[in-house]
Structures are given as C-alpha cells and as structure tokens.
Amino acid sequence: MAITKKILTLDNGIVAQVLKNILQERNIPHVIKSNYDSAYDGLFQLQKGWGYVEAPAEYEKEIIEIYNDISEEQDPG
C-alpha cells in the first residue's frame, strides 16, 4: 500500500464495520485502527473517538463522502 495518512476519526465500531465493508467492496486501500487499549480499559476511545481510518491521500475525498453517507443513514433526524 502507498504512504497513508489519517483520513478521519470514527465514532463507533458499527460505523467502522460498515465503512470497512464498503471500502473493501470498492477496492479502496485502507486501514481502520481502533483506539482501544486494554491496559487503559478503553480510556483512549473516550478521549479520541472509537478509532480512525488511514488511507492513501488520493482516496481521502471518496472515503469522507462514503462516511458522510453512512452517518446520514445512521442519524436521519
């Protein structure tokens, strides 16, 4: 995979899984990393969010658009 950058922060594991599935279907290279650390019993997730997505910079706009679509579906209000 090319050099990656942090694209966005994820709020929860459900959104992370949905995003992962879509990115895999579209063959978009990515890594989703959780901020969970068992030594601190999830403290970093409370401070920094559930986790984040890393990907090559050229996919940033597409990943953000997909994430926004997922977020709108999760919270239609």
N, C-alpha and C positions, 0 to 999 in steps of 0.2 A: 504494500500500500504506500502511496505517496506520503509526503510530510502532512501531518494532520494538525488541526487547530481545534480549540474548543468552540463549538458552534452555538450551543445553548444549554441552559440548565433545565433539568426535568423536575417536575413537582412530585411525581409519584410513580410507583412501579407499573401501574396499569398503563399509563400513557407511554412509559418506556417500552413496554412489551408491544403495544400496538405500533409504535413508531418503528421499532426494530423489525417487525414483520413486514411493514410497508417498504422500508429501506431495502430489506433482503429481496422482496419481490421485484423491486426496480433495479436491483443490482448496483445499489449505491454503496460504495465502500464506507464503512463507519465502525466506530467502537462506542458502545454505551457502557459507561462506568458508574457504578454505584458509589455514593459517599459513605456507605455503611462500613463501620469498623467495629468488629466485635469487642475489641479491647475497650472501646468507649461506649459500647451499647447503643450505637446509633446517634450519638450526640452530634456528629458532623452533619447528619441528614437534617437535623432540626435547624442547624445554623446555615448550611449551604445548599439545601434542597436535596431531593432524593438522589440525584446524580446528574450526569451530563453526557452530551454527545460530542464525540470528536470525529472529524472527517476532513478530507482534503478541502481546501478553501473554495475550489470551483463548485462544490456542491452546497455551499452554505445557503444560498437563496432558496434552492429547491427544498432543502431539509426544513428550513424555517417555515416555508409555505405549507408543507405537509404537517408540521407540528401545529401551526395555527388552525388548519382544518380539523385536526384531531381535537384540539382544545375547544373549538366551537361546538363540535358534536358532543363533547363531554358536558358542556355548560351552555345549553341553548338559550338560557334566560338572558 
